[in-house]
Each structure stands twice: as C-alpha cells, then as structure tokens.
Amino acid sequence: MDQTKVLKQAMQVLDEFTNKLKATCARCEDIQSRAHRLEAWYKNQTNLKIRPPDRDFPDDLKILRRDIKTIIRDFDFVPAWLAKLERTAVPQPDIEDVAIKLTRTASGFQQAVLTLLAPVQMTYNHLRVAEVKIDAWFLAQEIEAWGKETVGIPLRTHKILHKISPLDASPPPHGSEGVVLPEAPEGEPEDLEGPNSPRMR
C-alpha cells in the first residue's frame, strides 16, 4: 500500500466535502436571513389572507434539506474507510508532514459540519408557520446528529498520524475527549475510484 497516495486521497475527499459544506453553509445563512424577513412580515401583517412575499421559501427549505441529506449519505463510507486506513497504517516517519496535513484537513471538515447548525437553528426559531417550521426542525436535528457522528473524524486521522509517526507528540484534537471510535471493518482499504467514491455516486 502506497501510504502517501492513500493519505492524499483522504485529504482530497475531505476537502471536497468541506467545500460542499462551505457552499451549503452560505445557503443556510441565506435561508436564515429570509426566515428573519418573513418573521418581520408576519409580525407587521394584520390581514393573514395576504400571501407572504417570499413564496419560494418553503420549497427552497425543502431543497436545502434534500441536498444536505445527500451530502450526509454520500459521506457515509468515509468513517469506515478511514478506520481501515488506521488499521493498515505502518510506521513511515518520512511522510509525517502528509499525515499532519490530513489531520488539519479533518479538523477543517469537522468545523465546516458544525457551522451548518447555527443558521438552521436560527431559521427554526424565526419561523411561525408550523408546516415550514417542522422542516427546519428536522433539518436541525439531522445536522446535529451528523455532527455527533463526524466528531471522531479528526481523532481518527490523529491516530493514523501516530501510527505513521509513533514519536509524534501532538495532542489529540480538541473536543475528542471521551470519543469512542468503532473498530475498523475487515479487509483492505478500498480504492476511492471504486463504487463508494463520491465521484461514482
């Protein structure tokens, strides 16, 4: 196994998801702003028979939820894949810098996951129409649950670093205290160009 190639593949995958999350976060912030404007409109509206100005908001919120669920589903293979990388990693101190970059990439990914939640929660708080508010509530719950599932990603890459460079003394990532990582599935790490690759979905 070419560990340098595999680590760079892992960085590329995490970078791709991080970029998707950053773009999605901008959409979440836009939804939050629109929810705030709708709240102000409802507060100032005496005739409830008048249709609100942002008629596309409910559909756009549903589309946002669908797209976030797609990202979560596409990411599903990554934790087990990283666990296999950790299980098969062997000492190779000369590529420590690559392993360190992987840990930083993983931390950036986890931060991107966490940034999704705040604007969605604010959207839920702003909304008054029950039907739309329910969509925002479910979306917030789904992101929060995913955030808890992905909190182990930086810790997993940190363990890969320590197997590749056993003398590395870097502390575990912040927030990983008490995180229990599942055992790696049996078998060799799959090539990312295989059926589980985000590019193949």
Secondary structure, DSSP 8 states (H G I E B T S, - for coil): --HHHHHHHHHHHHHHHHHHHHHHHHHHHHHHHHHHHHHHHHHH-S-TTS--S-TTHHHHHHHHHHHHHHHHHHGGGHHHHHHHHHHH----GGGHHHHHHHHHHHHHHHHHHHHHHHHHHHHHHH---HHHHHHHHHHHHHHHHHHHHHTHHHHHHHHHHHHHSTT------TT-TT-------SS----TTSTTSGGG-
